[in-house]
Amino acid sequence: MLYLVPTPIGNLKDITFRAVEILKEVEVVLCEDTRVSGKLLKHFGIETRTFSFHAHNEHSQLEKWINVLKEGQNIAQISDAGTPGLSDPGFLLVRACYENDIKVSCLPGPNAAIPALVMSGFPCDRFYFEGFLPQKKGRQTRLKYLAKMDCTIVLYESPHRIVKCLNQIKEHLGDHKQVAVCRELTKLHEEVLRGPIQNVIDELASRNSIKGEIVLVIN
């Protein structure tokens, strides 16, 4: 069995009892970054063997771990934070498991997109999850595509690009847009900046620095 195990996006208390149980019981834990995951596993007394499995090696390592699963061992896959496969490694291994008749189970648990969407106060009965926009090639095309959406949009963005991203959103989607910039979710300095897009741009541009993981919600 392959288990996809969500891990906390900030507050370690957000891990589930079942997640800890699975991580202790499986033979192998595949990590996006073993150094990051090592701190989490140590905190919960999890001594299972860990191996790196990330965007730069997942193609070359895929067959190896499929063979391990075929041999009857159980594997858990985790990312640095949140649910594997959502803007993180996970898809290739899941697809390969189905191609090889290997069972897959995904535990419910932490992710950044849904809490930000709900906290934004914007309609969330229908929404579109874009994840990370392309940094260069294809970015303008995606922005033009998003401009046609008639539902709430959720994006991930880095702190050093958020002001530039907001200016591009304003250019392509309109200066009438309401946005919510959700920063450091579940952490000590959790913050939601919400309002007309220009107001949010002005506030962020006035700061000396912007830190933390960011989810951008567009009404």
SERO-4910 file (N, C-alpha, C, O; in steps of 0.05 Angstrom, whole numbers):
BEGIN
 pado doro    nc1    nc2    nc3   cac1   cac2   cac3    cc1    cc2    cc3    oc1    oc2    oc3
  Met    A     17    -24      0      0      0      0     18     25      0     37     27     15
  Leu    A     10     44    -16     22     71    -15      3     89      0    -20     91     -6
  Tyr    A     13    101     22     -2    120     37      8    149     31     32    154     34
  Leu    A    -10    166     24     -4    195     21    -12    208     47    -35    209     54
  Val    A      8    218     61      3    228     89      8    258     90     31    268     87
  Pro    A    -13    274     94    -10    303     98      5    309    124      1    296    144
  Thr    A     22    329    123     37    338    146     31    368    151     23    382    133
  Pro    A     34    377    176     27    404    183     41    425    166     63    422    157
  Ile    A     26    447    160     37    469    144     50    489    162     62    509    153
  Gly    A     49    485    188     62    504    207     60    493    235     80    486    248
  Asn    A     36    492    246     31    483    273     32    453    275     15    439    263
  Leu    A     52    442    289     55    413    291     31    399    303     28    375    298
  Lys    A     15    413    318     -9    400    330    -30    393    309    -49    379    316
  Asp    A    -27    402    285    -47    396    264    -43    369    252    -60    361    235
  Ile    A    -23    354    259    -20    327    249    -42    309    262    -50    314    285
  Thr    A    -51    289    248    -72    272    259    -60    248    273    -38    240    267
  Phe    A    -76    236    291    -67    212    305    -61    190    285    -41    175    287
  Arg    A    -78    188    264    -75    167    244    -50    171    228    -36    152    221
  Ala    A    -43    196    222    -19    202    207      6    192    222     23    180    210
  Val    A      7    198    247     30    189    264     31    159    264     52    147    262
  Glu    A      8    146    267      6    117    268     16    105    242     32     86    243
  Ile    A      8    115    219     16    104    194     46    108    190     60     90    181
  Leu    A     56    132    197     85    137    193    102    119    210    125    114    203
  Lys    A     92    110    232    106     91    249    105     63    239    123     47    243
  Glu    A     83     56    226     78     28    218     90     20    191     97     -3    187
  Val    A     92     39    172    103     32    146    133     26    147    146     32    167
  Glu    A    142     13    126    171      5    125    188     29    116    212     31    123
  Val    A    176     47     99    192     68     87    175     94     86    151     93     82
  Val    A    188    117     91    176    143     88    191    158     66    215    163     69
  Leu    A    178    165     44    190    181     23    185    210     29    162    218     33
  Cys    A    206    226     29    204    254     37    213    272     15    231    266     -1
  Glu    A    200    295     13    209    316     -6    237    325      2    254    329    -15
  Asp    A    242    329     28    268    337     38    271    323     65    257    329     84
  Thr    A    289    304     67    292    288     91    300    305    115    294    298    138
  Arg    A    314    328    110    322    345    132    298    359    145    296    361    169
  Val    A    280    369    127    256    381    137    238    361    151    229    366    174
  Ser    A    233    338    138    216    318    150    228    305    175    213    297    193
  Gly    A    254    304    176    268    292    199    261    306    225    258    293    246
  Lys    A    257    332    224    250    347    248    222    339    258    216    336    282
  Leu    A    203    337    238    176    329    245    175    300    256    162    295    277
  Leu    A    189    282    243    188    254    252    201    251    279    191    236    296
  Lys    A    223    265    284    236    264    310    217    274    332    216    263    354
  His    A    202    296    326    184    308    346    163    287    355    155    288    379
  Phe    A    154    270    337    133    250    344    145    222    349    130    203    351
  Gly    A    171    220    352    183    195    359    181    174    337    179    150    343
  Ile    A    181    183    312    178    165    289    206    157    279    221    175    271
  Glu    A    213    132    279    240    123    272    241    108    246    261     95    239
  Thr    A    220    109    230    218     95    204    240    106    186    246    130    186
  Arg    A    251     88    169    271     97    150    260    117    130    238    114    121
  Thr    A    276    137    124    268    158    105    286    159     81    310    153     83
  Phe    A    275    167     58    290    170     33    279    194     19    256    201     21
  Ser    A    297    207      3    289    231    -12    273    222    -37    281    204    -51
  Phe    A    251    236    -42    235    231    -66    222    258    -73    203    265    -61
  His    A    234    271    -93    226    299    -99    226    304   -129    231    285   -144
  Ala    A    220    328   -136    216    335   -165    241    329   -182    239    325   -206
  His    A    265    329   -169    289    326   -185    298    297   -187    316    291   -204
  Asn    A    286    278   -172    294    250   -174    271    231   -177    276    207   -179
  Glu    A    246    241   -177    224    222   -177    222    205   -202    213    182   -201
  His    A    230    216   -225    230    200   -250    250    177   -248    243    154   -255
  Ser    A    274    182   -238    295    162   -237    290    142   -215    299    119   -216
  Gln    A    275    150   -194    271    133   -170    244    118   -171    239    100   -155
  Leu    A    228    124   -191    200    114   -192    200     83   -192    186     71   -176
  Glu    A    214     71   -210    214     42   -214    223     28   -188    212      7   -180
  Lys    A    244     39   -175    254     27   -150    232     25   -129    229      4   -117
  Trp    A    217     46   -125    197     45   -104    172     30   -112    159     19    -94
  Ile    A    166     29   -137    145     11   -146    152    -18   -141    135    -34   -132
  Asn    A    177    -25   -145    186    -53   -140    185    -59   -110    178    -81   -102
  Val    A    192    -39    -93    190    -43    -64    161    -48    -56    155    -66    -39
  Leu    A    142    -34    -68    114    -38    -62    105    -65    -72     89    -78    -59
  Lys    A    114    -73    -95    107    -99   -106    116   -122    -88    104   -143    -87
  Glu    A    138   -117    -74    149   -138    -56    133   -140    -30    138   -158    -14
  Gly    A    113   -123    -27     95   -125     -4    101   -105     19     88   -106     39
  Gln    A    120    -87     15    125    -67     35    106    -44     32     96    -38     11
  Asn    A    101    -31     54     83     -7     55    100     18     55    120     20     69
  Ile    A     92     38     40    107     63     38     88     86     44     65     86     35
  Ala    A     98    106     59     84    131     63     99    153     48    124    154     49
  Gln    A     85    170     34     98    193     21     88    218     34     64    222     39
  Ile    A    107    235     41    101    261     53    116    283     38    136    278     25
  Ser    A    105    308     40    119    331     29    130    347     52    125    340     75
  Asp    A    143    369     46    153    386     68    131    397     85    134    401    109
  Ala    A    108    401     73     84    411     87     60    408     70     60    411     46
  Gly    A     37    400     83     12    397     68      9    369     57     20    350     66
  Thr    A     -9    368     37    -16    342     25      0    336      0      1    353    -18
  Pro    A     14    313     -1     30    306    -25     13    307    -50    -11    299    -50
  Gly    A     24    317    -72     10    317    -97     -2    344   -103     -7    350   -127
  Leu    A     -7    361    -83    -18    388    -87      5    408    -88     15    416    -68
  Ser    A     14    415   -113     37    432   -117     62    420   -103     80    435    -96
  Asp    A     62    394   -100     85    380    -88     87    353   -102     68    344   -115
  Pro    A    110    339    -99    113    312   -111     91    293   -101     82    296    -79
  Gly    A     83    275   -118     63    255   -110     48    243   -133     42    219   -133
  Phe    A     42    259   -153     26    249   -176     38    226   -190     25    206   -196
  Leu    A     64    227   -197     77    206   -213     76    179   -199     70    159   -211
  Leu    A     81    179   -173     81    154   -158     53    142   -156     49    118   -158
  Val    A     33    160   -151      5    150   -150     -3    138   -176    -15    116   -177
  Arg    A      3    152   -198     -5    141   -224      9    114   -230     -4     96   -240
  Ala    A     34    112   -223     49     87   -227     38     65   -210     38     41   -218
  Cys    A     28     71   -186     16     51   -169     -9     39   -183    -13     15   -183
  Tyr    A    -26     56   -193    -50     47   -207    -43     30   -232    -57     11   -238
  Glu    A    -22     38   -245    -14     23   -269     -3     -4   -262     -3    -22   -279
  Asn    A      5     -8   -237     16    -33   -228     -2    -48   -207      7    -65   -193
  Asp    A    -27    -39   -206    -47    -52   -188    -38    -52   -159    -42    -71   -144
  Ile    A    -26    -29   -151    -18    -25   -123    -38     -7   -110    -45     14   -121
  Lys    A    -47    -14    -86    -68      2    -72    -56     29    -63    -33     31    -55
  Val    A    -73     49    -63    -65     76    -55    -86     86    -35   -110     83    -39
  Ser    A    -77     98    -13    -95    111      6    -84    138     13    -60    141     19
  Cys    A   -102    158     12    -94    186     20   -108    194     45   -133    194     46
  Leu    A    -93    200     66   -105    209     91   -115    238     88   -102    254     74
  Pro    A   -137    245    100   -145    273    101   -127    288    120   -116    277    139
  Gly    A   -124    314    115   -106    329    133    -99    356    123   -112    367    105
  Pro    A    -77    367    133    -70    395    128    -64    401     99    -52    385     84
  Asn    A    -73    425     90    -64    437     65    -69    467     69    -84    475     87
  Ala    A    -56    483     53    -58    512     56    -82    525     41    -92    545     50
  Ala    A    -90    512     19   -109    525      1   -137    528     14   -149    549     13
  Ile    A   -147    506     27   -174    507     37   -177    526     61   -197    541     61
  Pro    A   -160    526     81   -162    545    102   -162    574     92   -177    591    102
  Ala    A   -144    580     73   -143    607     62   -169    614     48   -179    637     51
  Leu    A   -180    596     32   -204    600     18   -227    607     37   -242    626     33
  Val    A   -230    591     58   -251    595     77   -247    621     93   -267    635     98
  Met    A   -222    627    101   -217    651    116   -220    677    100   -223    698    112
  Ser    A   -218    674     74   -219    698     57   -246    713     59   -247    737     55
  Gly    A   -267    698     64   -294    710     65   -306    714     37   -327    726     34
  Phe    A   -292    703     17   -303    703    -10   -319    678    -15   -315    658     -1
  Pro    A   -337    678    -35   -353    654    -41   -335    629    -45   -316    630    -61
  Cys    A   -341    608    -32   -325    583    -35   -341    559    -43   -332    536    -40
  Asp    A   -366    564    -53   -382    541    -63   -370    531    -89   -373    507    -95
  Arg    A   -357    549   -104   -342    541   -128   -316    556   -128   -316    580   -124
  Phe    A   -294    543   -133   -269    557   -135   -250    542   -154   -253    519   -160
  Tyr    A   -230    557   -163   -210    545   -181   -182    547   -167   -174    568   -159
  Phe    A   -169    524   -166   -142    523   -154   -121    523   -176   -119    504   -192
  Glu    A   -105    545   -177    -84    547   -197    -58    537   -187    -41    530   -204
  Gly    A    -53    537   -161    -27    530   -151     -7    552   -157    -14    576   -155
  Phe    A     18    545   -164     38    565   -171     35    573   -201     34    555   -218
  Leu    A     35    598   -206     36    607   -234     64    601   -245     84    601   -230
  Pro    A     67    597   -271     94    595   -283    110    620   -277     99    642   -278
  Gln    A    135    617   -271    151    640   -264    157    658   -288    158    682   -286
  Lys    A    161    645   -311    168    660   -335    151    652   -358    129    663   -363
  Lys    A    160    632   -373    145    624   -397    117    614   -390    114    596   -373
  Gly    A     97    625   -403     70    616   -399     55    632   -378     31    627   -374
  Arg    A     68    649   -363     55    664   -341     33    682   -352     11    683   -341
  Gln    A     39    697   -373     19    715   -384     -6    700   -394    -28    709   -391
  Thr    A      0    677   -407    -22    660   -417    -40    651   -394    -65    651   -397
  Arg    A    -28    643   -372    -44    633   -349    -61    656   -337    -84    652   -330
  Leu    A    -49    680   -336    -63    703   -325    -87    710   -342   -109    717   -332
  Lys    A    -84    709   -368   -106    714   -386   -128    693   -383   -152    699   -385
  Tyr    A   -120    668   -378   -139    647   -374   -155    652   -348   -179    648   -347
  Leu    A   -140    660   -327   -154    665   -301   -173    688   -303   -193    689   -289
  Ala    A   -168    707   -321   -185    731   -324   -213    722   -334   -232    738   -330
  Lys    A   -216    699   -346   -241    689   -356   -257    674   -335   -281    668   -339
  Met    A   -245    669   -312   -258    653   -291   -281    669   -278   -278    693   -273
  Asp    A   -303    656   -271   -325    669   -257   -329    657   -230   -352    655   -220
  Cys    A   -307    649   -217   -308    638   -190   -284    647   -175   -265    659   -186
  Thr    A   -283    641   -149   -260    648   -132   -236    633   -141   -238    609   -149
  Ile    A   -213    646   -141   -188    634   -150   -168    633   -127   -165    651   -112
  Val    A   -154    610   -125   -134    606   -104   -107    602   -117   -104    584   -134
  Leu    A    -87    617   -108    -59    615   -119    -40    612    -96    -45    620    -73
  Tyr    A    -17    599   -102      6    600    -84     26    619    -95     30    620   -120
  Glu    A     40    634    -78     60    652    -87     82    656    -66     76    653    -42
  Ser    A    106    661    -74    128    665    -55    127    694    -44    117    712    -58
  Pro    A    138    699    -21    136    725     -9    151    747    -25    142    770    -26
  His    A    173    739    -38    188    760    -52    176    766    -80    185    785    -93
  Arg    A    156    751    -88    143    756   -114    114    766   -111    101    771   -131
  Ile    A    104    767    -86     75    772    -82     67    799    -92     45    802   -104
  Val    A     83    820    -88     74    847    -98     74    848   -128     55    858   -140
  Lys    A     94    836   -140     94    835   -170     70    819   -180     58    826   -200
  Cys    A     64    797   -167     42    780   -175     15    796   -173     -1    794   -191
  Leu    A     12    810   -151    -13    826   -147    -16    847   -169    -38    853   -178
  Asn    A      6    860   -176      5    880   -197     -2    867   -224    -17    879   -240
  Gln    A      7    843   -229     -1    829   -253    -30    820   -253    -44    821   -273
  Ile    A    -39    812   -229    -68    805   -226    -85    830   -232   -105    828   -245
  Lys    A    -77    852   -221    -91    877   -225    -92    884   -255   -113    893   -265
  Glu    A    -70    881   -268    -68    887   -297    -86    869   -314   -100    879   -332
  His    A    -86    844   -308   -100    824   -325   -129    819   -316   -147    814   -333
  Leu    A   -134    820   -290   -161    814   -280   -177    839   -272   -201    837   -268
  Gly    A   -163    862   -270   -177    886   -265   -172    898   -237   -167    883   -218
  Asp    A   -171    925   -236   -165    938   -210   -189    939   -191   -187    949   -169
  His    A   -211    927   -200   -235    926   -182   -234    901   -164   -251    898   -147
  Lys    A   -215    883   -169   -215    858   -154   -210    861   -124   -195    878   -116
  Gln    A   -224    844   -109   -219    841    -81   -201    817    -77   -206    796    -90
  Val    A   -181    819    -60   -163    796    -56   -158    792    -26   -164    810     -9
  Ala    A   -149    769    -19   -140    763      8   -113    750      6   -110    729     -6
  Val    A    -93    762     19    -66    750     20    -64    737     48    -63    751     68
  Cys    A    -62    711     48    -61    695     73    -32    686     77    -22    671     61
  Arg    A    -21    695     99      8    690    104     13    675    130     -1    681    150
  Glu    A     32    657    130     40    642    154     16    628    167     13    630    192
  Leu    A      0    615    151    -24    601    162    -16    581    183      3    566    180
  Thr    A    -31    581    205    -29    563    228     -5    570    246     -1    557    267
  Lys    A     12    589    238     36    596    253     31    620    271      9    631    271
  Leu    A     51    627    287     48    648    307     41    675    295     25    689    307
  His    A     52    681    272     47    707    259     27    705    236     30    719    216
  Glu    A      7    687    238    -13    685    218    -26    712    212    -32    727    231
  Glu    A    -31    717    186    -41    744    178    -58    741    153    -51    726    135
  Val    A    -80    755    152    -97    757    128   -100    786    121   -112    801    136
  Leu    A    -90    794     98    -94    821     87   -115    819     66   -112    806     46
  Arg    A   -138    833     71   -161    830     53   -172    857     46   -174    875     62
  Gly    A   -180    860     20   -192    884     11   -187    889    -18   -179    871    -32
  Pro    A   -193    914    -28   -187    921    -56   -158    915    -62   -140    920    -46
  Ile    A   -153    906    -86   -126    897    -93   -105    918    -90    -83    913    -81
  Gln    A   -111    943    -97    -92    965    -95    -85    971    -66    -62    977    -59
  Asn    A   -104    969    -48    -99    973    -20    -80    952     -9    -62    959      7
  Val    A    -84    927    -17    -67    906     -8    -38    909    -19    -19    905     -5
  Ile    A    -37    917    -45    -10    922    -57      4    944    -41     28    942    -35
  Asp    A    -10    966    -35      3    989    -21     13    980      6     35    988     14
  Glu    A     -3    964     20      5    955     47     31    938     45     49    942     61
  Leu    A     31    919     27     54    901     25     78    916     15    101    910     24
  Ala    A     74    934     -4     97    949    -15    110    967      5    133    975      2
  Ser    A     95    975     26    106    992     46    123    978     67    137    991     83
  Arg    A    123    952     66    138    936     86    167    932     77    173    930     53
  Asn    A    185    931     96    213    927     90    218    899     80    235    895     62
  Ser    A    203    880     90    206    853     81    180    838     85    164    845    102
  Ile    A    176    817     69    153    800     71    163    771     74    178    762     58
  Lys    A    154    758     95    164    731    100    140    711    101    117    719    105
  Gly    A    147    686     98    127    665    102    114    655     77    114    668     57
  Glu    A    102    631     79     87    620     57     62    636     53     49    645     72
  Ile    A     54    640     27     31    657     21     11    642      3     18    629    -16
  Val    A    -15    645     10    -37    636     -7    -52    662    -15    -60    678      2
  Leu    A    -56    665    -40    -71    688    -51    -98    679    -60   -100    661    -77
  Val    A   -119    692    -50   -146    686    -57   -158    710    -72   -157    732    -61
  Ile    A   -170    706    -95   -181    727   -111   -211    724   -114   -220    703   -122
  Asn    A   -226    745   -106   -255    743   -107   -264    745   -136   -288    744   -142
***
